[in-house]
Structures are given as structure tokens and as C-alpha cells.
Amino acid sequence: MSCDYIYNSGLHFIVLFTNISQYASWQDYTPAQWVSSAQQKYGNKFLAVYRWDEPGGDQLDHSRYQEVKNASSYTDAASQYVNVLKEPVQYYQNTCATVVTADYGLYWFDYKVG
């Protein structure tokens, strides 16, 4: 496994997880279970889960991954954006994992997600 190789090389690492539905073929094993096992197996070398790549950029660029398409006000748009991102982030936070992302816009709202 890649993580074993990285760990055995003495390096720290972050693992990218995409939409949870993409792991349906794992049958009774969930990404949350993998993260919990990784935390035990790799200790402090396993730094975080990278969950969402540039969500603010997707929103600003109107990409196919844009989450908020209609809002009645800026406040409504901000609330929708934070609420949409919050569930997948909390999924991994519930395993006590640190969750990170990279972005080039809407940083404050990424921060508000957690």
C-alpha cells in the first residue's frame, strides 16, 4: 500500500477522500473505519484527510461542482455553502481526524465549515 510505503520511509502524509458514495464497493468497510485504523496504524505520521479540493473556487467559477446555484441573498448563499460542505467534513471529524482543503476563494466560509 502507498501509505505503508510512505510511513516506512519516515514521511508524514495526508490522504485524499472524495465523495463518500464513491466507496460503496468497499461493502461493509467505510472510509471512517479506514481513517480510524490509519490513525492507530500510522500514528502522528497520518496528518489529515484532504476532503474537498477548492470548493470556494468551484463556487466562484461556476464549475460543475458548484454547490449553491440559487440564493435569495448573500447571507442565504453563505449559509447554503457552509451547510453543504459541513456534512462531509464532519463525517471525518467524527473520527477525530483533522480535515483540510486548499482553495483560492471564499476562505472565510471554508473556515466556518470547520
Helices and strands as residue ranges (DSSP letters): H 2-8, E 13-16, G 20-26, H 31-42, G 43-45, E 46-53, H 55-60, H 74-93, E 99-102, H 107-113
